[in-house]
């Protein structure tokens, strides 16, 4: 009899089952290991794809930002240039309208000099005064066409936005704070102040140390 024949059949069967189980376990571990490696590789590939996608999106966002920044800079330069050109066009237009008035003033001054040399009569002086008044009206109308309006001051209540107090005068004839005299006329362009009116303001007679002009 061989050695194997002396081993009981049950012992041989158990040994074979044990070896088979160990083989199956090893095979299962290998399969699980391969599956884990495959999943790890898939995760790594997905992470790499996401990283590349994120980097691409960041690059595109940066490019959009730089283009927008350049567009904004160009817009600011273009707007400044357009404003400057508009201001120059407006200034040129106003100056062109003022030059004839300047010419008229020069003619009036020349006429005054002539009248002084020739001992002019009252009639000539009246004509000269009328000519100067016409020039004044021409200038005023030119400014009005441009939206320049005088500020009403005389008889108005003092307004620190439109009026500049050059002094105060005690009086009971008008309400305290009323403008009783206009030293220099103020002007506005629409709602924009060009210069305030310099005025004398009424004060109570009891106040001391009042000045009539600044």
DOSETOR-40138 format. One record per residue: residue number from 1; residue in one letter; x, y, z of N, C-alpha, C in turn. Coordinates in steps of 0.1 Angstrom, whole numbers, plus 5000, padded with zeros to 4 digits. Last residue first. Layout:
N
<numar NUM "A" <X Y Z> <X Y Z> <X Y Z>>
...
//
This chain:
214
<numar 214 "X" <4830 6449 5015> <4841 6441 5018> <4853 6444 5010>>
<numar 213 "X" <4810 6476 5028> <4816 6469 5017> <4827 6461 5022>>
<numar 212 "X" <4800 6485 5052> <4791 6486 5041> <4797 6479 5029>>
<numar 211 "X" <4800 6467 5084> <4807 6474 5073> <4797 6475 5061>>
<numar 210 "X" <4793 6470 5118> <4789 6466 5105> <4796 6474 5095>>
<numar 209 "X" <4795 6474 5146> <4806 6469 5138> <4803 6464 5124>>
<numar 208 "X" <4763 6462 5159> <4774 6471 5158> <4786 6465 5150>>
<numar 207 "X" <4728 6462 5155> <4740 6455 5154> <4752 6465 5152>>
<numar 206 "X" <4705 6477 5154> <4711 6476 5167> <4725 6469 5166>>
<numar 205 "X" <4694 6475 5129> <4702 6487 5132> <4709 6486 5145>>
<numar 204 "X" <4700 6444 5113> <4692 6452 5123> <4700 6464 5127>>
<numar 203 "X" <4709 6445 5077> <4710 6440 5091> <4702 6449 5101>>
<numar 202 "X" <4711 6436 5043> <4704 6444 5054> <4706 6437 5067>>
<numar 201 "X" <4741 6433 5025> <4729 6427 5031> <4724 6435 5042>>
<numar 200 "X" <4755 6436 4993> <4754 6442 5006> <4741 6437 5012>>
<numar 199 "X" <4772 6411 4972> <4761 6420 4976> <4763 6426 4990>>
<numar 198 "X" <4782 6395 4944> <4787 6402 4956> <4777 6412 4960>>
<numar 197 "X" <4769 6365 4932> <4767 6379 4932> <4773 6385 4945>>
<numar 196 "X" <4792 6338 4922> <4781 6344 4930> <4780 6359 4928>>
<numar 195 "X" <4796 6323 4890> <4802 6331 4900> <4790 6337 4908>>
<numar 194 "X" <4783 6300 4880> <4796 6304 4874> <4803 6313 4884>>
<numar 193 "X" <4766 6272 4891> <4770 6285 4894> <4783 6288 4887>>
<numar 192 "X" <4741 6255 4872> <4755 6255 4877> <4760 6269 4879>>
<numar 191 "X" <4717 6252 4861> <4717 6251 4875> <4732 6252 4881>>
<numar 190 "X" <4726 6273 4835> <4716 6264 4840> <4715 6264 4855>>
<numar 189 "X" <4750 6290 4848> <4748 6283 4835> <4739 6271 4838>>
<numar 188 "X" <4749 6323 4863> <4748 6308 4864> <4746 6302 4850>>
<numar 187 "X" <4764 6351 4879> <4759 6344 4867> <4759 6329 4870>>
<numar 186 "X" <4762 6383 4896> <4766 6369 4895> <4759 6362 4883>>
<numar 185 "X" <4775 6416 4897> <4764 6406 4893> <4770 6392 4892>>
<numar 184 "X" <4786 6434 4924> <4790 6427 4912> <4780 6416 4909>>
<numar 183 "X" <4770 6447 4943> <4783 6453 4939> <4787 6447 4926>>
<numar 182 "X" <4738 6455 4950> <4745 6445 4943> <4758 6452 4938>>
<numar 181 "X" <4719 6459 4980> <4728 6465 4970> <4736 6454 4963>>
<numar 180 "X" <4703 6446 4997> <4700 6459 4994> <4709 6466 4984>>
<numar 179 "X" <4689 6415 5003> <4700 6421 4996> <4696 6436 4992>>
<numar 178 "X" <4679 6408 5037> <4676 6411 5023> <4688 6418 5016>>
<numar 177 "X" <4684 6405 5063> <4689 6395 5055> <4686 6397 5040>>
<numar 176 "X" <4655 6420 5075> <4668 6416 5078> <4672 6404 5069>>
<numar 175 "X" <4635 6439 5052> <4636 6427 5061> <4651 6424 5063>>
<numar 174 "X" <4639 6474 5050> <4637 6461 5044> <4639 6450 5055>>
<numar 173 "X" <4642 6496 5067> <4633 6497 5055> <4630 6484 5049>>
<numar 172 "X" <4660 6496 5087> <4647 6491 5090> <4637 6491 5078>>
<numar 171 "X" <4695 6488 5086> <4683 6495 5080> <4670 6488 5086>>
<numar 170 "X" <4729 6486 5083> <4718 6486 5092> <4706 6494 5086>>
<numar 169 "X" <4745 6464 5061> <4742 6478 5063> <4729 6478 5072>>
<numar 168 "X" <4774 6445 5054> <4760 6446 5058> <4758 6461 5062>>
<numar 167 "X" <4794 6429 5027> <4792 6437 5038> <4777 6438 5042>>
<numar 166 "X" <4794 6410 5008> <4806 6419 5008> <4805 6429 5020>>
<numar 165 "X" <4784 6378 5005> <4782 6390 5013> <4795 6398 5014>>
<numar 164 "X" <4774 6363 4977> <4786 6365 4985> <4785 6378 4992>>
<numar 163 "X" <4749 6341 4965> <4753 6354 4969> <4766 6353 4978>>
<numar 162 "X" <4742 6314 4961> <4742 6324 4949> <4748 6337 4953>>
<numar 161 "X" <4745 6303 4986> <4750 6296 4974> <4751 6305 4962>>
<numar 160 "X" <4735 6319 5005> <4749 6318 5005> <4754 6310 4993>>
<numar 159 "X" <4712 6343 4999> <4714 6329 4997> <4729 6326 4996>>
<numar 158 "X" <4692 6368 5013> <4705 6364 5010> <4706 6348 5010>>
<numar 157 "X" <4662 6375 4994> <4668 6371 5007> <4682 6365 5004>>
<numar 156 "X" <4662 6402 4971> <4661 6388 4974> <4667 6386 4988>>
<numar 155 "X" <4669 6428 4964> <4656 6426 4970> <4653 6411 4974>>
<numar 154 "X" <4691 6417 4940> <4685 6429 4946> <4671 6426 4951>>
<numar 153 "X" <4695 6392 4925> <4700 6394 4939> <4693 6405 4946>>
<numar 152 "X" <4695 6367 4901> <4687 6378 4908> <4692 6379 4922>>
<numar 151 "X" <4721 6362 4880> <4715 6358 4892> <4707 6369 4898>>
<numar 150 "X" <4719 6359 4844> <4723 6366 4856> <4715 6361 4868>>
<numar 149 "X" <4728 6330 4825> <4718 6338 4830> <4723 6346 4842>>
<numar 148 "X" <4737 6312 4797> <4742 6320 4808> <4732 6330 4812>>
<numar 147 "X" <4731 6298 4774> <4725 6294 4786> <4730 6301 4799>>
<numar 146 "X" <4739 6309 4751> <4747 6298 4756> <4742 6293 4769>>
<numar 145 "X" <4722 6330 4748> <4721 6319 4738> <4729 6307 4743>>
<numar 144 "X" <4733 6347 4767> <4720 6340 4770> <4718 6329 4760>>
<numar 143 "X" <4756 6355 4755> <4757 6347 4767> <4744 6340 4769>>
<numar 142 "X" <4744 6371 4734> <4753 6360 4731> <4755 6350 4743>>
<numar 141 "X" <4731 6390 4750> <4723 6381 4742> <4732 6369 4737>>
<numar 140 "X" <4753 6404 4760> <4744 6397 4769> <4735 6387 4762>>
<numar 139 "X" <4765 6414 4737> <4772 6405 4745> <4763 6397 4754>>
<numar 138 "X" <4745 6431 4728> <4750 6421 4720> <4757 6410 4728>>
<numar 137 "X" <4743 6449 4750> <4732 6440 4747> <4736 6429 4738>>
<numar 136 "X" <4768 6462 4746> <4765 6455 4759> <4753 6445 4757>>
<numar 135 "X" <4765 6474 4722> <4775 6463 4723> <4772 6455 4736>>
<numar 134 "X" <4745 6492 4729> <4742 6482 4719> <4752 6470 4720>>
<numar 133 "X" <4760 6509 4746> <4748 6501 4751> <4744 6490 4742>>
<numar 132 "X" <4778 6520 4728> <4783 6511 4738> <4772 6502 4744>>
<numar 131 "X" <4760 6535 4713> <4767 6524 4706> <4773 6514 4717>>
<numar 130 "X" <4751 6553 4732> <4741 6544 4726> <4748 6532 4719>>
<numar 129 "X" <4774 6567 4736> <4768 6560 4747> <4758 6550 4742>>
<numar 128 "X" <4777 6579 4711> <4787 6570 4715> <4782 6561 4727>>
<numar 127 "X" <4755 6596 4711> <4756 6585 4701> <4766 6575 4705>>
<numar 126 "X" <4762 6613 4732> <4750 6604 4733> <4750 6593 4723>>
<numar 125 "X" <4784 6625 4720> <4786 6616 4732> <4774 6607 4734>>
<numar 124 "X" <4773 6639 4700> <4782 6628 4696> <4784 6619 4708>>
<numar 123 "X" <4757 6657 4715> <4751 6648 4705> <4760 6636 4702>>
<numar 122 "X" <4776 6672 4728> <4768 6663 4736> <4761 6653 4727>>
<numar 121 "X" <4807 6671 4708> <4795 6677 4713> <4787 6667 4721>>
<numar 120 "X" <4842 6668 4714> <4829 6663 4708> <4818 6671 4715>>
<numar 119 "X" <4870 6675 4708> <4861 6683 4717> <4846 6680 4713>>
<numar 118 "X" <4886 6659 4693> <4879 6670 4686> <4869 6677 4694>>
<numar 117 "X" <4897 6642 4711> <4906 6650 4704> <4899 6662 4697>>
<numar 116 "X" <4874 6628 4720> <4882 6636 4730> <4891 6646 4722>>
<numar 115 "X" <4867 6616 4697> <4858 6626 4702> <4865 6635 4712>>
<numar 114 "X" <4887 6597 4694> <4885 6608 4683> <4877 6619 4689>>
<numar 113 "X" <4884 6581 4716> <4896 6589 4714> <4895 6600 4704>>
<numar 112 "X" <4859 6571 4710> <4860 6579 4722> <4873 6588 4721>>
<numar 111 "X" <4865 6556 4687> <4856 6567 4686> <4857 6577 4698>>
<numar 110 "X" <4881 6536 4699> <4887 6545 4689> <4878 6557 4687>>
<numar 109 "X" <4861 6524 4714> <4873 6530 4721> <4880 6540 4711>>
<numar 108 "X" <4845 6514 4694> <4839 6524 4704> <4851 6531 4710>>
<numar 107 "X" <4862 6496 4682> <4857 6507 4674> <4852 6518 4683>>
<numar 106 "X" <4865 6478 4703> <4876 6485 4698> <4872 6497 4690>>
<numar 105 "X" <4838 6468 4705> <4844 6476 4716> <4857 6484 4712>>
<numar 104 "X" <4837 6455 4681> <4828 6467 4683> <4833 6475 4695>>
<numar 103 "X" <4855 6434 4685> <4857 6444 4674> <4849 6457 4677>>
<numar 102 "X" <4842 6421 4705> <4855 6427 4708> <4858 6437 4697>>
<numar 101 "X" <4821 6411 4690> <4818 6421 4701> <4831 6428 4705>>
<numar 100 "X" <4834 6394 4673> <4827 6406 4667> <4824 6416 4678>>
<numar 99 "X" <4843 6374 4693> <4852 6383 4685> <4846 6395 4679>>
<numar 98 "X" <4822 6359 4703> <4827 6370 4711> <4836 6379 4703>>
<numar 97 "X" <4819 6338 4685> <4808 6347 4687> <4812 6360 4694>>
<numar 96 "X" <4843 6325 4687> <4840 6331 4674> <4828 6341 4675>>
<numar 95 "X" <4841 6317 4714> <4851 6327 4710> <4848 6334 4697>>
<numar 94 "X" <4822 6297 4711> <4819 6309 4719> <4828 6320 4715>>
<numar 93 "X" <4835 6279 4695> <4823 6285 4690> <4820 6297 4698>>
<numar 92 "X" <4857 6272 4711> <4859 6279 4698> <4847 6285 4693>>
<numar 91 "X" <4844 6259 4732> <4851 6271 4734> <4854 6279 4721>>
<numar 90 "X" <4832 6237 4718> <4824 6247 4725> <4831 6260 4727>>
<numar 89 "X" <4855 6224 4710> <4846 6229 4700> <4837 6240 4706>>
<numar 88 "X" <4867 6219 4735> <4874 6228 4725> <4864 6233 4715>>
<numar 87 "X" <4848 6201 4745> <4851 6214 4752> <4858 6224 4743>>
<numar 86 "X" <4850 6181 4727> <4838 6188 4728> <4840 6201 4735>>
<numar 85 "X" <4877 6173 4732> <4873 6178 4719> <4860 6186 4719>>
<numar 84 "X" <4874 6164 4758> <4883 6175 4755> <4880 6181 4742>>
<numar 83 "X" <4856 6143 4755> <4852 6155 4763> <4861 6167 4760>>
<numar 82 "X" <4871 6126 4739> <4858 6132 4733> <4854 6144 4742>>
<numar 81 "X" <4892 6120 4756> <4895 6126 4744> <4882 6133 4738>>
<numar 80 "X" <4878 6106 4776> <4885 6119 4779> <4888 6127 4767>>
<numar 79 "X" <4868 6085 4761> <4859 6094 4767> <4865 6107 4771>>
<numar 78 "X" <4892 6072 4754> <4884 6077 4744> <4874 6088 4749>>
<numar 77 "X" <4902 6065 4780> <4910 6074 4771> <4901 6081 4760>>
<numar 76 "X" <4881 6048 4788> <4884 6060 4796> <4892 6070 4787>>
<numar 75 "X" <4883 6028 4768> <4870 6036 4769> <4873 6049 4777>>
<numar 74 "X" <4908 6018 4774> <4906 6024 4761> <4893 6033 4761>>
<numar 73 "X" <4902 6007 4799> <4913 6017 4798> <4911 6025 4785>>
<numar 72 "X" <4883 5988 4792> <4880 5999 4801> <4890 6010 4800>>
<numar 71 "X" <4898 5971 4776> <4887 5978 4770> <4883 5990 4779>>
<numar 70 "X" <4916 5961 4794> <4921 5969 4783> <4910 5977 4777>>
<numar 69 "X" <4898 5948 4811> <4907 5958 4817> <4912 5967 4805>>
<numar 68 "X" <4889 5928 4793> <4880 5938 4799> <4887 5950 4804>>
<numar 67 "X" <4913 5914 4789> <4906 5921 4778> <4897 5932 4783>>
<numar 66 "X" <4917 5905 4815> <4927 5914 4808> <4921 5921 4797>>
<numar 65 "X" <4895 5889 4818> <4897 5900 4827> <4907 5910 4821>>
<numar 64 "X" <4898 5869 4798> <4886 5878 4797> <4888 5891 4806>>
<numar 63 "X" <4922 5858 4807> <4922 5864 4794> <4910 5874 4793>>
<numar 62 "X" <4912 5847 4831> <4923 5857 4832> <4923 5865 4819>>
<numar 61 "X" <4894 5828 4821> <4890 5839 4830> <4900 5851 4830>>
<numar 60 "X" <4912 5811 4807> <4902 5819 4800> <4897 5831 4808>>
<numar 59 "X" <4927 5802 4829> <4934 5809 4819> <4924 5818 4811>>
<numar 58 "X" <4907 5789 4844> <4914 5800 4850> <4921 5809 4839>>
<numar 57 "X" <4900 5769 4825> <4890 5779 4829> <4897 5791 4835>>
<numar 56 "X" <4924 5755 4825> <4920 5761 4813> <4909 5772 4816>>
<numar 55 "X" <4925 5746 4852> <4936 5755 4847> <4931 5762 4834>>
<numar 54 "X" <4902 5730 4852> <4903 5741 4860> <4913 5751 4856>>
<numar 53 "X" <4910 5710 4833> <4899 5718 4831> <4899 5731 4839>>
<numar 52 "X" <4932 5699 4847> <4934 5705 4834> <4923 5715 4831>>
<numar 51 "X" <4918 5689 4870> <4929 5699 4871> <4931 5707 4858>>
<numar 50 "X" <4901 5670 4858> <4896 5682 4865> <4906 5693 4866>>
<numar 49 "X" <4921 5653 4848> <4912 5660 4839> <4906 5672 4845>>
<numar 48 "X" <4932 5644 4872> <4940 5651 4862> <4932 5659 4852>>
<numar 47 "X" <4910 5632 4883> <4916 5643 4890> <4924 5651 4880>>
<numar 46 "X" <4906 5611 4865> <4896 5621 4866> <4901 5633 4873>>
<numar 45 "X" <4930 5597 4869> <4928 5602 4856> <4917 5613 4856>>
<numar 44 "X" <4927 5589 4895> <4938 5598 4892> <4936 5604 4878>>
<numar 43 "X" <4904 5573 4893> <4903 5585 4901> <4915 5595 4897>>
<numar 42 "X" <4915 5553 4877> <4904 5561 4872> <4903 5574 4879>>
<numar 41 "X" <4935 5543 4894> <4939 5548 4881> <4928 5557 4875>>
<numar 40 "X" <4918 5533 4914> <4928 5544 4917> <4932 5551 4904>>
<numar 39 "X" <4904 5513 4900> <4897 5525 4905> <4906 5536 4908>>
<numar 38 "X" <4925 5497 4894> <4918 5502 4883> <4910 5515 4888>>
<numar 37 "X" <4933 5489 4920> <4943 5496 4911> <4936 5503 4900>>
<numar 36 "X" <4910 5476 4928> <4914 5488 4935> <4924 5496 4927>>
<numar 35 "X" <4911 5455 4910> <4899 5464 4910> <4903 5477 4917>>
<numar 34 "X" <4934 5442 4918> <4933 5448 4904> <4922 5458 4903>>
<numar 33 "X" <4926 5435 4944> <4938 5444 4942> <4937 5450 4928>>
<numar 32 "X" <4906 5418 4938> <4903 5430 4946> <4914 5440 4944>>
<numar 31 "X" <4920 5398 4925> <4910 5405 4918> <4906 5418 4925>>
<numar 30 "X" <4937 5390 4946> <4943 5395 4934> <4933 5403 4926>>
<numar 29 "X" <4918 5380 4964> <4926 5391 4968> <4933 5398 4956>>
<numar 28 "X" <4908 5359 4949> <4899 5370 4952> <4907 5382 4956>>
<numar 27 "X" <4931 5343 4948> <4925 5348 4935> <4916 5360 4938>>
<numar 26 "X" <4933 5337 4975> <4944 5344 4968> <4939 5350 4955>>
<numar 25 "X" <4909 5323 4978> <4912 5336 4986> <4922 5344 4979>>
<numar 24 "X" <4913 5301 4962> <4902 5311 4958> <4904 5324 4966>>
<numar 23 "X" <4935 5290 4975> <4936 5294 4961> <4925 5304 4957>>
<numar 22 "X" <4923 5283 4999> <4934 5293 4999> <4936 5298 4985>>
<numar 21 "X" <4904 5265 4990> <4900 5278 4996> <4911 5288 4996>>
<numar 20 "X" <4921 5245 4981> <4912 5252 4971> <4907 5265 4976>>
<numar 19 "X" <4933 5237 5004> <4941 5242 4993> <4933 5250 4983>>
<numar 18 "X" <4910 5228 5017> <4918 5239 5023> <4926 5245 5012>>
<numar 17 "X" <4903 5207 5001> <4893 5218 5002> <4901 5230 5008>>
<numar 16 "X" <4925 5190 5005> <4922 5195 4991> <4913 5207 4992>>
<numar 15 "X" <4921 5184 5031> <4933 5191 5027> <4931 5197 5013>>
<numar 14 "X" <4897 5171 5031> <4898 5184 5039> <4910 5191 5034>>
<numar 13 "X" <4903 5148 5016> <4893 5157 5012> <4894 5171 5018>>
<numar 12 "X" <4922 5136 5033> <4926 5141 5020> <4916 5151 5014>>
<numar 11 "X" <4905 5130 5054> <4917 5139 5056> <4921 5144 5043>>
<numar 10 "X" <4888 5112 5043> <4882 5124 5048> <4894 5134 5050>>
<numar 9 "X" <4903 5089 5037> <4897 5097 5026> <4893 5111 5031>>
<numar 8 "X" <4933 5086 5056> <4919 5084 5054> <4914 5094 5044>>
<numar 7 "X" <4963 5073 5043> <4956 5085 5048> <4941 5083 5046>>
<numar 6 "X" <4973 5050 5030> <4971 5049 5045> <4964 5060 5051>>
<numar 5 "X" <4975 5058 5005> <4964 5049 5007> <4962 5047 5022>>
<numar 4 "X" <4997 5073 5005> <4984 5080 5004> <4973 5071 5007>>
<numar 3 "X" <5017 5054 5006> <5015 5063 5018> <5001 5070 5018>>
<numar 2 "X" <5004 5023 4993> <5011 5035 4993> <5008 5043 5005>>
<numar 1 "X" <5009 4988 5000> <5000 5000 5000> <5009 5012 5000>>
//
